[in-house]
Amino acid sequence: MESRHLFTFLVVVEAGSFTRAAQQLDYAQSSVTAQIQALEAEIGLPLFDRIGRRIVLTDAGRRLLPFAQEISKIHEMAKNALRPEADMAGSLKIGAPESLAAFRLPEVIRHYRQRYPQVQIVLKPGQCWELRDLVRSGELDVAFLLQPEVEDRDLHIETLVHEPMALVAPADHPLSQEPEVVPAQLKDQTILHTESGCSYRTLFEHYLNSHGVFPDPNLEFWSVEAIKQCVITGLGLSFLPLITVRSELTEGKLVKLNWNDESQRVATQLALHRKKWRSPALEQFVSMVREQAERWREEVAL
């Protein structure tokens, strides 16, 4: 079964007639007819019913259609895989929670765009559970997750760096003088939350709840930047990845409390579909991410 015959079959289906298909393919109509007849002879069944000037798929044609579409897609993927890097094009759909989109990915994307400016980058924010589902469904090529280490039957999930967490307070907060802050000391404190469903918020709340502390859930923010500014002004405390507050800690706008975060740690992880084909553009992006992750781990170790 020749792939060019299947491709012609697909064009005829899309065009709705042999004449229009011949025009699109820049073939003589007799060539289109001959290719379809050769395909029908090989299969042993007619693919189209000719009803006046119209053609409609037969039952055999309808059954062949998804296979022809898949073969055409694989054929195109094979051609793309053999193209030199200079010819890389297309798009990359990347998902990441706000913390990583703002504090881990910009440098990676900048380097990638410098090297492959012809590849379109589409960055979608979201929560980790949502991003995993989008990778699983094929709507995202790759996702970055900030969550406890997990395994997934459908996804390849790779830990890039373990992220230290920080319970932060205004610089002059009384708890900043404590050698160790324990859950009981947070009973009367205002906690500024990230969105419900955020992995590190969930870990933090479960830890506090297990010690009989139940923070007011009514102060919830969609933005880490908004949370930081509210903490700086004295509205309350917050539990955030260290990477998101490093500059404010250095500048003395926030203080990191002496909090045991052992049970509330998360990691930056890379998620890819186990079975989905990876374009050269995606392979190069993942390679650059892994190189950058080595530097992230060195920074955390310091």
TAGI-V868524 format. One line per field, one symbol per residue. ss: DSSP state (2 for helix, 1 for strand, 0 for the rest). psi: psi as a letter, one per 40 degrees, with the letter a starting at -180 (. if undefined). burial: b if it has 24 or more other C-alpha atoms within 12 Angstrom, else e. A space follows every 50 residues. Layout:
# TAGI-V868524
ss->???
psi->???
burial->???
This chain:
# TAGI-V868524
ss->00222222222222200222222220002222222222222220000111 10011110222222222222222222222220002220001111110222 22202222222222200001111110022222222220000111111000 00001111111110111111000222200010222200001010000022 22222222220000000001000222222222000011111222222222 00011100100222011111111000000222222222222222222222 20
psi->hhdddddddddddddeidddddddefiidddddddddddddddeiidihh gbeiiihidddddddddddddddddddddddeiiddehaaihhhiiiddd ddeddddddddddddgeehhhhhhiiidddddddddeedidiihigiihi ihdeihhhhdhhhiihhiiidehdeeehdhhiddeedeihhhiaihehdd dddddddddeeehgiheeghiehdddddddddeedaiihihddeeddddd eediihighhedefiiihihhihdehihiddddddddddddddddddddd d.
burial->eeeebbbbbbbbbeebbbbbbbeeeeeeeeebbebbeebbeeeeebbbee eeeeeebeeebeebbeebeeebeeeeeeeeeeeeeeebbebbbbbbbbbb bbbbbeebbeebbeebeebebebbbbbbbbbbbbbbebebbbbbbbbbbe eeeebbbbbbbbbbbbbbbbbeeebeeeeebebebbeebbbbbbbeebbb bbbbbebbeeeeeebeeeebbebbbebbbbbbebebbbbbbbbbbbebbe eebbbbbebebeebbbbbbbbbbeeeebbbbbebbbebbeebbeebeeee ee
